[in-house]
Amino acid sequence: MSDDPDIEIIKARKLKELKEKAAAIEKVKARQQQPVKSAREVVSAYLYDRGEEVLGLAYSQFPAQTEAIVSRIAELLQSGEITSRISGGELLALFRSVGLNVRVNTTIKVEDKGKLISFSDKLKQQNEE
C-alpha cells in the first residue's frame, strides 16, 4: 500500500459514499417492510367523540363515496395539512356538506326520579297521567 495522503482521502470519501448508499437502501427496505395502513386506519387514528360511529355509519350507507372522502382526508393528514383530531360532529358535518346525509341514531334522555329514561317514555308517562 502506498502512503500517498491523496489516495487515502479518496478512499475515505468513497467509503463514506458507500456507507450512505447502504443506509439509504436499508431505509427503503424498512419502509417496504412496514405494513401500509389503509386510509380508514389513518383517519380512525385521528377520530374522537363518536367519530368511529359516524365513520362506520357512513361506510354502511354510502360505501363508495365515503371511501373517496376518507382517502382524501388521509392524504391531508399524512401531508400535515390537517394536524388536529376530528370529532364525530365535525365528520358528520363534513359528510353532510358534500351531500351525504348520514343518518345517525340519536336518543334524548331525561332524568326522572334519579333515573335516565328516554324522552319518548317520559312523554308516554305524562300522557297516561
N, CA and C atoms as an extended XYZ file, in Angstrom:
387
Properties=species:S:1:pos:R:3:atomname:S:1:resname:S:1:resid:I:1 pbc="F F F"
N         0.834       -1.177        0.000 N   MET     1
C         0.000        0.000        0.000 CA  MET     1
C         0.880        1.241        0.000 C   MET     1
N         0.369        2.236       -0.665 N   SER     2
C         1.149        3.473       -0.735 CA  SER     2
C         0.775        4.382        0.421 C   SER     2
N         1.665        5.277        0.718 N   ASP     3
C         1.451        6.216        1.802 CA  ASP     3
C         1.006        7.578        1.281 C   ASP     3
N         0.504        7.607        0.086 N   ASP     4
C         0.066        8.865       -0.516 CA  ASP     4
C        -1.209        9.356        0.189 C   ASP     4
N        -1.184       10.554        0.792 N   PRO     5
C        -2.348       11.050        1.538 CA  PRO     5
C        -3.554       11.318        0.632 C   PRO     5
N        -3.330       11.674       -0.617 N   ASP     6
C        -4.441       11.945       -1.530 CA  ASP     6
C        -5.262       10.675       -1.788 C   ASP     6
N        -4.559        9.579       -1.941 N   ILE     7
C        -5.250        8.310       -2.181 CA  ILE     7
C        -6.064        7.916       -0.951 C   ILE     7
N        -5.513        8.138        0.218 N   GLU     8
C        -6.229        7.816        1.451 CA  GLU     8
C        -7.490        8.675        1.587 C   GLU     8
N        -7.428        9.935        1.216 N   ILE     9
C        -8.586       10.839        1.269 CA  ILE     9
C        -9.654       10.359        0.291 C   ILE     9
N        -9.249        9.966       -0.905 N   ILE    10
C       -10.189        9.474       -1.914 CA  ILE    10
C       -10.862        8.191       -1.433 C   ILE    10
N       -10.065        7.302       -0.844 N   LYS    11
C       -10.617        6.051       -0.331 CA  LYS    11
C       -11.620        6.325        0.785 C   LYS    11
N       -11.298        7.246        1.677 N   ALA    12
C       -12.198        7.583        2.777 CA  ALA    12
C       -13.498        8.176        2.239 C   ALA    12
N       -13.396        9.042        1.223 N   ARG    13
C       -14.577        9.654        0.625 CA  ARG    13
C       -15.459        8.587       -0.028 C   ARG    13
N       -14.853        7.662       -0.752 N   LYS    14
C       -15.597        6.573       -1.406 CA  LYS    14
C       -16.277        5.685       -0.369 C   LYS    14
N       -15.561        5.383        0.708 N   LEU    15
C       -16.113        4.555        1.767 CA  LEU    15
C       -17.322        5.242        2.402 C   LEU    15
N       -17.214        6.541        2.608 N   LYS    16
C       -18.322        7.309        3.181 CA  LYS    16
C       -19.534        7.276        2.245 C   LYS    16
N       -19.312        7.436        0.939 N   GLU    17
C       -20.406        7.399       -0.036 CA  GLU    17
C       -21.082        6.035       -0.048 C   GLU    17
N       -20.294        4.982        0.029 N   LEU    18
C       -20.852        3.630        0.037 CA  LEU    18
C       -21.698        3.391        1.292 C   LEU    18
N       -21.221        3.884        2.425 N   LYS    19
C       -21.984        3.737        3.664 CA  LYS    19
C       -23.309        4.489        3.576 C   LYS    19
N       -23.289        5.696        2.993 N   GLU    20
C       -24.517        6.471        2.844 CA  GLU    20
C       -25.505        5.762        1.926 C   GLU    20
N       -25.004        5.179        0.835 N   LYS    21
C       -25.877        4.445       -0.076 CA  LYS    21
C       -26.477        3.229        0.619 C   LYS    21
N       -25.665        2.528        1.392 N   ALA    22
C       -26.152        1.349        2.114 CA  ALA    22
C       -27.228        1.752        3.127 C   ALA    22
N       -27.026        2.874        3.808 N   ALA    23
C       -28.015        3.347        4.775 CA  ALA    23
C       -29.324        3.722        4.076 C   ALA    23
N       -29.220        4.341        2.909 N   ALA    24
C       -30.413        4.714        2.152 CA  ALA    24
C       -31.171        3.470        1.698 C   ALA    24
N       -30.471        2.458        1.279 N   ILE    25
C       -31.107        1.206        0.861 CA  ILE    25
C       -31.795        0.538        2.046 C   ILE    25
N       -31.179        0.580        3.203 N   GLU    26
C       -31.786       -0.002        4.405 CA  GLU    26
C       -33.068        0.735        4.784 C   GLU    26
N       -33.069        2.069        4.624 N   LYS    27
C       -34.273        2.847        4.919 CA  LYS    27
C       -35.413        2.438        4.001 C   LYS    27
N       -35.111        2.280        2.721 N   VAL    28
C       -36.130        1.891        1.753 CA  VAL    28
C       -36.680        0.513        2.093 C   VAL    28
N       -35.812       -0.413        2.438 N   LYS    29
C       -36.257       -1.761        2.809 CA  LYS    29
C       -37.127       -1.714        4.063 C   LYS    29
N       -36.757       -0.876        5.027 N   ALA    30
C       -37.531       -0.767        6.262 CA  ALA    30
C       -38.926       -0.211        5.969 C   ALA    30
N       -39.020        0.760        5.078 N   ARG    31
C       -40.321        1.325        4.712 CA  ARG    31
C       -41.185        0.292        4.014 C   ARG    31
N       -40.571       -0.509        3.156 N   GLN    32
C       -41.329       -1.513        2.417 CA  GLN    32
C       -41.823       -2.613        3.343 C   GLN    32
N       -41.094       -2.905        4.401 N   GLN    33
C       -41.485       -3.964        5.310 CA  GLN    33
C       -42.590       -3.527        6.261 C   GLN    33
N       -42.728       -2.229        6.502 N   GLN    34
C       -43.773       -1.741        7.386 CA  GLN    34
C       -45.124       -1.965        6.709 C   GLN    34
N       -46.103       -2.457        7.474 N   PRO    35
C       -47.419       -2.643        6.866 CA  PRO    35
C       -48.010       -1.284        6.503 C   PRO    35
N       -48.514       -1.190        5.296 N   VAL    36
C       -49.091        0.067        4.830 CA  VAL    36
C       -50.497        0.177        5.406 C   VAL    36
N       -50.755        1.284        6.096 N   LYS    37
C       -52.062        1.492        6.704 CA  LYS    37
C       -53.048        1.916        5.623 C   LYS    37
N       -54.258        1.416        5.745 N   SER    38
C       -55.306        1.838        4.823 CA  SER    38
C       -55.732        3.264        5.194 C   SER    38
N       -56.427        3.891        4.273 N   ALA    39
C       -56.891        5.257        4.514 CA  ALA    39
C       -57.815        5.296        5.728 C   ALA    39
N       -58.632        4.266        5.867 N   ARG    40
C       -59.563        4.232        7.007 CA  ARG    40
C       -58.802        4.140        8.333 C   ARG    40
N       -57.736        3.349        8.382 N   GLU    41
C       -56.946        3.229        9.609 CA  GLU    41
C       -56.274        4.550        9.965 C   GLU    41
N       -55.775        5.260        8.942 N   VAL    42
C       -55.122        6.548        9.176 CA  VAL    42
C       -56.123        7.539        9.760 C   VAL    42
N       -57.306        7.609        9.156 N   VAL    43
C       -58.321        8.551        9.620 CA  VAL    43
C       -58.830        8.142       11.004 C   VAL    43
N       -59.020        6.849       11.224 N   SER    44
C       -59.524        6.364       12.513 CA  SER    44
C       -58.617        6.766       13.666 C   SER    44
N       -57.326        6.853       13.411 N   ALA    45
C       -56.384        7.234       14.465 CA  ALA    45
C       -56.608        8.678       14.924 C   ALA    45
N       -57.226        9.503       14.094 N   TYR    46
C       -57.444       10.913       14.432 CA  TYR    46
C       -58.861       11.197       14.918 C   TYR    46
N       -59.724       10.192       14.996 N   LEU    47
C       -61.115       10.415       15.366 CA  LEU    47
C       -61.324       10.321       16.871 C   LEU    47
N       -62.277       11.088       17.368 N   TYR    48
C       -62.692       11.011       18.767 CA  TYR    48
C       -64.155       11.415       18.866 C   TYR    48
N       -64.760       11.201       20.039 N   ASP    49
C       -66.119       11.653       20.317 CA  ASP    49
C       -67.121       11.148       19.273 C   ASP    49
N       -67.330        9.838       19.222 N   ARG    50
C       -68.268        9.179       18.313 CA  ARG    50
C       -67.838        9.256       16.851 C   ARG    50
N       -66.603        9.602       16.590 N   GLY    51
C       -66.113        9.661       15.216 CA  GLY    51
C       -66.126        8.300       14.541 C   GLY    51
N       -65.734        7.258       15.275 N   GLU    52
C       -65.744        5.901       14.720 CA  GLU    52
C       -67.164        5.480       14.357 C   GLU    52
N       -68.116        5.852       15.203 N   GLU    53
C       -69.515        5.504       14.938 CA  GLU    53
C       -70.001        6.180       13.656 C   GLU    53
N       -69.700        7.460       13.506 N   VAL    54
C       -70.113        8.200       12.312 CA  VAL    54
C       -69.444        7.608       11.074 C   VAL    54
N       -68.169        7.278       11.181 N   LEU    55
C       -67.450        6.708       10.042 CA  LEU    55
C       -68.046        5.355        9.652 C   LEU    55
N       -68.349        4.526       10.633 N   GLY    56
C       -68.957        3.222       10.353 CA  GLY    56
C       -70.321        3.359        9.684 C   GLY    56
N       -71.139        4.300       10.178 N   LEU    57
C       -72.449        4.532        9.573 CA  LEU    57
C       -72.315        5.057        8.141 C   LEU    57
N       -71.346        5.932        7.921 N   ALA    58
C       -71.135        6.464        6.575 CA  ALA    58
C       -70.720        5.353        5.620 C   ALA    58
N       -69.827        4.461        6.067 N   TYR    59
C       -69.411        3.342        5.217 CA  TYR    59
C       -70.589        2.408        4.926 C   TYR    59
N       -71.459        2.198        5.902 N   SER    60
C       -72.576        1.281        5.673 CA  SER    60
C       -73.635        1.896        4.757 C   SER    60
N       -73.801        3.212        4.786 N   GLN    61
C       -74.834        3.854        3.984 CA  GLN    61
C       -74.344        4.318        2.617 C   GLN    61
N       -73.103        4.777        2.537 N   PHE    62
C       -72.538        5.296        1.284 CA  PHE    62
C       -71.101        4.790        1.118 C   PHE    62
N       -70.886        3.514        0.824 N   PRO    63
C       -69.520        2.960        0.849 CA  PRO    63
C       -68.551        3.589       -0.156 C   PRO    63
N       -68.961        3.761       -1.395 N   ALA    64
C       -68.039        4.272       -2.413 CA  ALA    64
C       -67.687        5.736       -2.160 C   ALA    64
N       -68.689        6.544       -1.858 N   GLN    65
C       -68.457        7.965       -1.622 CA  GLN    65
C       -67.629        8.174       -0.355 C   GLN    65
N       -67.924        7.385        0.667 N   THR    66
C       -67.182        7.513        1.925 CA  THR    66
C       -65.723        7.155        1.726 C   THR    66
N       -65.456        6.114        0.938 N   GLU    67
C       -64.067        5.706        0.685 CA  GLU    67
C       -63.289        6.830       -0.009 C   GLU    67
N       -63.927        7.501       -0.959 N   ALA    68
C       -63.266        8.611       -1.661 CA  ALA    68
C       -62.961        9.757       -0.690 C   ALA    68
N       -63.917       10.086        0.163 N   ILE    69
C       -63.724       11.181        1.115 CA  ILE    69
C       -62.652       10.823        2.136 C   ILE    69
N       -62.709        9.587        2.642 N   VAL    70
C       -61.750        9.153        3.660 CA  VAL    70
C       -60.339        9.101        3.079 C   VAL    70
N       -60.200        8.672        1.824 N   SER    71
C       -58.852        8.636        1.232 CA  SER    71
C       -58.289       10.047        1.090 C   SER    71
N       -59.132       11.012        0.775 N   ARG    72
C       -58.664       12.407        0.672 CA  ARG    72
C       -58.288       12.960        2.049 C   ARG    72
N       -59.087       12.640        3.058 N   ILE    73
C       -58.762       13.079        4.421 CA  ILE    73
C       -57.439       12.463        4.859 C   ILE    73
N       -57.228       11.185        4.526 N   ALA    74
C       -55.978       10.506        4.895 CA  ALA    74
C       -54.783       11.178        4.229 C   ALA    74
N       -54.941       11.573        2.962 N   GLU    75
C       -53.853       12.289        2.273 CA  GLU    75
C       -53.529       13.592        2.999 C   GLU    75
N       -54.553       14.322        3.394 N   LEU    76
C       -54.348       15.600        4.083 CA  LEU    76
C       -53.691       15.393        5.443 C   LEU    76
N       -54.075       14.326        6.133 N   LEU    77
C       -53.467       14.027        7.428 CA  LEU    77
C       -51.993       13.661        7.263 C   LEU    77
N       -51.691       12.838        6.265 N   GLN    78
C       -50.312       12.393        6.066 CA  GLN    78
C       -49.413       13.512        5.562 C   GLN    78
N       -49.978       14.445        4.801 N   SER    79
C       -49.163       15.558        4.305 CA  SER    79
C       -48.977       16.634        5.371 C   SER    79
N       -49.768       16.571        6.441 N   GLY    80
C       -49.627       17.540        7.520 CA  GLY    80
C       -50.530       18.748        7.390 C   GLY    80
N       -51.406       18.775        6.389 N   GLU    81
C       -52.312       19.911        6.241 CA  GLU    81
C       -53.386       19.910        7.324 C   GLU    81
N       -53.750       18.715        7.795 N   ILE    82
C       -54.657       18.591        8.936 CA  ILE    82
C       -53.836       18.012       10.074 C   ILE    82
N       -53.789       18.724       11.191 N   THR    83
C       -52.990       18.245       12.318 CA  THR    83
C       -53.838       17.953       13.548 C   THR    83
N       -55.038       18.520       13.611 N   SER    84
C       -55.874       18.329       14.791 CA  SER    84
C       -56.719       17.067       14.653 C   SER    84
N       -57.239       16.610       15.789 N   ARG    85
C       -58.108       15.450       15.784 CA  ARG    85
C       -59.483       15.849       15.257 C   ARG    85
N       -60.257       14.862       14.806 N   ILE    86
C       -61.548       15.118       14.179 CA  ILE    86
C       -62.638       14.493       15.043 C   ILE    86
N       -63.610       15.309       15.436 N   SER    87
C       -64.708       14.788       16.262 CA  SER    87
C       -65.773       14.168       15.367 C   SER    87
N       -66.663       13.415       15.996 N   GLY    88
C       -67.756       12.806       15.257 CA  GLY    88
C       -68.659       13.859       14.634 C   GLY    88
N       -68.900       14.934       15.363 N   GLY    89
C       -69.738       16.020       14.842 CA  GLY    89
C       -69.122       16.698       13.633 C   GLY    89
N       -67.815       16.916       13.689 N   GLU    90
C       -67.132       17.545       12.548 CA  GLU    90
C       -67.167       16.634       11.327 C   GLU    90
N       -66.976       15.344       11.557 N   LEU    91
C       -67.006       14.390       10.450 CA  LEU    91
C       -68.405       14.318        9.850 C   LEU    91
N       -69.415       14.312       10.706 N   LEU    92
C       -70.797       14.300       10.221 CA  LEU    92
C       -71.103       15.563        9.421 C   LEU    92
N       -70.643       16.699        9.911 N   ALA    93
C       -70.853       17.967        9.191 CA  ALA    93
C       -70.147       17.936        7.831 C   ALA    93
N       -68.972       17.342        7.786 N   LEU    94
C       -68.246       17.227        6.514 CA  LEU    94
C       -69.033       16.386        5.524 C   LEU    94
N       -69.514       15.223        5.977 N   PHE    95
C       -70.291       14.356        5.087 CA  PHE    95
C       -71.542       15.069        4.589 C   PHE    95
N       -72.202       15.774        5.478 N   ARG    96
C       -73.424       16.473        5.074 CA  ARG    96
C       -73.128       17.646        4.150 C   ARG    96
N       -71.980       18.286        4.312 N   SER    97
C       -71.639       19.419        3.456 CA  SER    97
C       -71.357       18.989        2.018 C   SER    97
N       -70.951       17.741        1.831 N   VAL    98
C       -70.714       17.251        0.467 CA  VAL    98
C       -71.925       16.501       -0.086 C   VAL    98
N       -73.034       16.521        0.664 N   GLY    99
C       -74.278       15.955        0.159 CA  GLY    99
C       -74.603       14.558        0.628 C   GLY    99
N       -73.844       14.011        1.549 N   LEU   100
C       -74.139       12.677        2.082 CA  LEU   100
C       -74.887       12.839        3.405 C   LEU   100
N       -76.177       12.547        3.392 N   ASN   101
C       -76.968       12.692        4.609 CA  ASN   101
C       -76.867       11.400        5.417 C   ASN   101
N       -75.797       11.293        6.183 N   VAL   102
C       -75.561       10.118        7.014 CA  VAL   102
C       -76.538       10.170        8.180 C   VAL   102
N       -77.342        9.107        8.301 N   ARG   103
C       -78.322        9.051        9.374 CA  ARG   103
C       -77.682        8.436       10.614 C   ARG   103
N       -77.764        9.173       11.715 N   VAL   104
C       -77.186        8.725       12.977 CA  VAL   104
C       -78.326        8.520       13.967 C   VAL   104
N       -78.326        7.363       14.609 N   ASN   105
C       -79.346        7.098       15.624 CA  ASN   105
C       -79.052        7.941       16.853 C   ASN   105
N       -80.046        8.732       17.242 N   THR   106
C       -79.867        9.580       18.425 CA  THR   106
C       -81.016        9.322       19.389 C   THR   106
N       -80.723        9.464       20.645 N   THR   107
C       -81.761        9.347       21.674 CA  THR   107
C       -81.609       10.525       22.621 C   THR   107
N       -82.745       10.980       23.093 N   ILE   108
C       -82.752       12.056       24.082 CA  ILE   108
C       -83.172       11.421       25.398 C   ILE   108
N       -82.369       11.605       26.411 N   LYS   109
C       -82.680       11.038       27.721 CA  LYS   109
C       -82.869       12.174       28.718 C   LYS   109
N       -83.838       11.988       29.579 N   VAL   110
C       -84.115       12.966       30.624 CA  VAL   110
C       -84.063       12.260       31.969 C   VAL   110
N       -83.826       13.032       33.003 N   GLU   111
C       -83.761       12.460       34.332 CA  GLU   111
C       -85.143       12.506       34.973 C   GLU   111
N       -85.569       11.355       35.475 N   ASP   112
C       -86.859       11.263       36.128 CA  ASP   112
C       -86.704       10.420       37.381 C   ASP   112
N       -86.855       11.057       38.530 N   LYS   113
C       -86.731       10.375       39.820 CA  LYS   113
C       -85.369        9.687       39.962 C   LYS   113
N       -84.319       10.351       39.536 N   GLY   114
C       -82.959        9.842       39.685 CA  GLY   114
C       -82.524        8.857       38.612 C   GLY   114
N       -83.398        8.566       37.649 N   LYS   115
C       -83.047        7.637       36.573 CA  LYS   115
C       -83.084        8.365       35.241 C   LYS   115
N       -82.261        7.902       34.307 N   LEU   116
C       -82.309        8.430       32.949 CA  LEU   116
C       -83.264        7.569       32.143 C   LEU   116
N       -84.303        8.212       31.588 N   ILE   117
C       -85.242        7.493       30.729 CA  ILE   117
C       -85.347        8.239       29.410 C   ILE   117
N       -85.769        7.535       28.370 N   SER   118
C       -85.860        8.185       27.068 CA  SER   118
C       -86.977        9.230       27.088 C   SER   118
N       -86.837       10.215       26.247 N   PHE   119
C       -87.796       11.316       26.197 CA  PHE   119
C       -89.171       10.800       25.780 C   PHE   119
N       -89.199        9.847       24.857 N   SER   120
C       -90.484        9.301       24.411 CA  SER   120
C       -91.193        8.586       25.560 C   SER   120
N       -90.458        7.851       26.402 N   ASP   121
C       -91.066        7.198       27.560 CA  ASP   121
C       -91.614        8.243       28.538 C   ASP   121
N       -90.892        9.311       28.706 N   LYS   122
C       -91.332       10.385       29.593 CA  LYS   122
C       -92.646       10.994       29.082 C   LYS   122
N       -92.739       11.205       27.773 N   LEU   123
C       -93.984       11.750       27.202 CA  LEU   123
C       -95.135       10.759       27.366 C   LEU   123
N       -94.867        9.473       27.193 N   LYS   124
C       -95.903        8.453       27.382 CA  LYS   124
C       -96.408        8.464       28.813 C   LYS   124
N       -95.500        8.594       29.778 N   GLN   125
C       -95.882        8.637       31.184 CA  GLN   125
C       -96.767        9.831       31.472 C   GLN   125
N       -96.429       10.968       30.882 N   GLN   126
C       -97.219       12.182       31.122 CA  GLN   126
C       -98.603       12.062       30.487 C   GLN   126
N       -98.697       11.400       29.334 N   ASN   127
C       -99.991       11.225       28.677 CA  ASN   127
C      -100.891       10.275       29.468 C   ASN   127
N      -100.275        9.295       30.131 N   GLU   128
C      -101.044        8.340       30.905 CA  GLU   128
C      -101.598        8.979       32.178 C   GLU   128
N      -100.955        9.970       32.711 N   GLU   129
C      -101.369       10.608       33.966 CA  GLU   129
C      -102.501       11.539       33.789 C   GLU   129
